Amino acid sequence: QKEVEQDPGPLSVPEGAIVSLNCTYSNSAFQYFMWYRQYSRKGPELLMYTYSSGNKEDGRFTAQVDKSSKYISLFIRDSQPSDSATYLCASTTSGTYKYIFGTGTRLKVLA
Amino acid sequence: EAGVVQSPRYKIIEKKQPVAFWCNPISGHNTLYWYLQNLGQGPELLIRYENEEAVDDSQLPKDRFSAERLKGVDSTLKIQPAELGDSAVYLCASSLSPEGTQYFGPGTRLTVL
């Protein structure tokens, strides 16, 4: 079992939809949780960075961490075709600072 | 401010040939990472540098892979000899410190024929 699991998709949604992307993790020591966006043939770009449980909002993006269920979510409101990309979740512990990535979920927002 | 710079962006070689990738991190970032990303997978850490020192190279296949970060700035990752299974994207990332967020370069896409 991988430490961070993510459905690879693809996920297709119409423009304007609310998108929910999810990851689960197995390591209880994970304290930091990241979401990266990766366009085709580009490097990952940091979207959200959260510590421990709770919600964090940035524009149309909301990251949610539930440590009790080891569940990480990213919500995208009013999705746009430009949001079409692969979304990678990552987790790490304090001390090791080794990011463990999920496989990524490929999202397609249809105009 | 310039981001992480990597070159070349694409490289095609025949198996058993050597290959090298170069990375220039964001200015002032002391921590540098090399990741391997296979198709349809997330990045996997190969090696992490704190300044010139490799502090985590446990995932680096040392029989054929080597890396260096002279003067604690630029870094080079080398494969010698390359194998077919090495075809992947090699990503470089940097952060201000080990606990800082990591910023990635565009990657080098390697194809081994």
Interface residues (C-beta under 8 A of the other chain):
Chain A: V4 Q6 P8 M34 Y36 R41 K42 G43 P44 E45 L46 Y49 L88 A90 S94 Y97 K98 Y99 F101 G102 T103 G104
Chain B: V4 Q6 G40 Q41 G42 P43 E44 L45 R48 D56 L91 A93 P98 E99 T101 Q102 Y103 F104 G105 P106 G107 R109
